[in-house]
Amino acid sequence: MDLFGFDIAEELGGGGEHCFWRARRQRDGRPVLLRRSAHDVRARADGRAMFERELEISRGLDVDGVLPTLELADNGSGAVLVLADA
């Protein structure tokens, strides 16, 4: 399955607020994890802003056990946070 320029390898599931997938970024083949809101992010006015704040905060972290956030991918109908796959 192709989503936001990523080839989905497997659905990892999720719970409540988010869904997770293991994927490969098409432009460079990098293995990544994708996290998307289980609800339509655009349905809430602050949905995208929430992801943008999380991206900004997580980029400054260097903590064991916290996966680096690489980017926020958006195809116009929703957004996913792209995390490095350890």
C-alpha positions in Angstrom: 0.0 0.0 0.0 1.2 3.5 -0.8 0.5 6.3 1.7 1.9 9.8 1.6 4.9 8.7 -0.6 5.7 5.7 1.7 5.4 2.0 0.9 3.6 0.4 3.8 5.2 -2.9 4.9 2.9 -3.7 7.8 0.3 -2.2 10.1 1.5 -2.2 13.7 -1.8 -1.3 15.1 -2.5 1.4 17.6 -4.8 2.3 20.3 -7.3 5.0 20.9 -5.8 8.1 19.4 -3.2 6.8 16.8 -2.5 4.2 14.2 1.1 3.0 13.4 2.7 1.5 10.3 6.2 0.3 9.4 7.1 1.7 6.0 9.8 2.6 3.6 10.1 6.2 2.3 10.0 6.1 -1.5 12.3 9.0 -2.2 15.3 7.4 -0.5 14.3 3.9 0.7 14.8 4.7 4.4 12.8 2.5 6.8 10.4 4.5 8.9 7.5 4.3 11.2 4.4 6.3 10.4 2.0 7.6 13.0 -1.4 9.0 12.1 -4.3 10.1 14.1 -7.0 7.4 14.3 -9.4 10.3 13.7 -9.3 12.7 10.8 -6.6 15.2 11.8 -8.3 17.9 9.7 -11.6 17.4 11.6 -10.1 19.3 14.5 -8.8 22.8 13.9 -5.8 22.2 16.1 -5.0 18.7 14.7 -2.2 19.7 12.3 -0.9 22.3 14.8 -0.6 19.5 17.4 1.5 17.4 15.0 3.7 20.5 14.1 4.3 21.2 17.8 5.2 17.6 18.5 7.6 17.6 15.5 9.3 20.7 16.8 9.7 19.4 20.3 10.8 15.9 19.4 13.4 17.2 17.0 15.3 18.7 19.9 15.3 15.5 22.0 18.2 13.1 22.2 16.8 10.6 24.7 17.3 6.8 24.8 14.1 5.1 24.0 12.6 8.0 22.0 12.6 7.6 18.3 13.7 10.6 16.3 10.9 12.4 14.4 12.0 13.0 10.8 9.2 15.0 9.2 5.5 15.7 9.0 4.1 14.4 5.7 0.8 15.8 4.5 -1.0 15.0 1.3 -3.8 17.5 1.7 -6.3 15.2 3.2 -4.4 14.4 6.4 -1.0 14.2 8.0 1.4 11.6 9.4 4.4 11.9 11.6 7.4 10.1 10.2 9.7 8.5 12.8 13.1 6.8 12.3 12.7 3.0 12.5 15.2 1.8 15.0 
